[in-house]
Amino acid sequence: MIEYIILDHTGKKKAEKAKPLALYALEDGYDVEKYTEITLKAIETLLQPFGYDLERLKEVYGVEKSKRRLKLLVENRRPLFTATPSPNHHPLVSSLP
């Protein structure tokens, strides 16, 4: 159950690091970098048996460190799962190199 939204995990941009969900409005924004990190760590947990660690996932999804912050490069983003199986890869991760 979600109880808080992370606004700025560092506290540098906003004094409030998180906000209760009941008080949250879309205009408040959220910490994209932190949620990207959390999501990649969750994906790593699932795909680690297939050789995908956090660094490799960052490379696949175009996440890089830039000015000490993670930045998602949308133009390099590829889907994690595809509907078309590849003969060279496991069917669940066929789109990953």
N, C-alpha and C positions, 0 to 999 in steps of 0.2 A: 504494500500500500504506500503510495506517495504522500508524504506529509509536508515536505519542504521542496522548494525549487532553488537550485544553486544559481545565484545571480552573478557572483564573482568570488571564486574560491580563494583568491589572494587578498581580497579586500582593498586592492589598490585603486580600482575604478569606482567602486561603490563602497560606502561604509557598511552596508548590509551584505554579508556574504551569502545569506540564504533568506528565503521568505516563506512563511507558512502558505501552503496551497490555498487555504481559505481566503487569504489576503492578496494572492497573486493576480496580476492582470497582464495580458499579453504585452502591454506597453513597458512592463518592467524588464523585459528581455530575460536572457539566461546566459550562463557561461558555456558557450559553444565548445571551447577548448576542453573544459573539464568533462562535459558529456561525451565528447569525442573520445577522450582518454578512457572513460568508464566503459563505453561501448566496445572499443577495441580490446580492452582487457577481458570483457565477457566473451567476445569472439575468439580470442586467444585460448581461453579455457576450453572451448569446444573444438578448435582446430589444431591444438598443439600436437595431438597424436599423428597428425598428417604433416608435421614439420613447420607449421606456421606459428612463429613466435611474434611478440609485439613489434619488433623491428621490421620483420618481413611484412606484417599487416600494414604498418605505416607506409611502407614502400608501395605496396599494392594499391592502397587507397589514396596515395598522394599526400600523406600527412607529413609535414616537415616542421622542424624547429625553425622559427623565424623571429628574431628579436626576443628570444627566451619564451616564446609562446607557440603553441601548436597552431598550425594554419591548415585548413582543409582546402586542397587545390581541386576545386570542382571539375575543372577541365580534364584532369587525369583520373577521375573516379571511375571505377568499373564495378559492375554488379558482382556481388560475392557468389551468388548462386545463379545458374542458368538452367533453362528448361531442356536444352539440347546437350545430351551427354557427349563427352569427348573420349575417344578410345585411349588417349594418353594419360588421363587423370581420373581420379575417383569421381563418380557422378555428382556428388554433392558439392564438390569444389572444382568443377571442371573449368571455370573461368579464371582460376588463379594460375599464375605461371608456375 
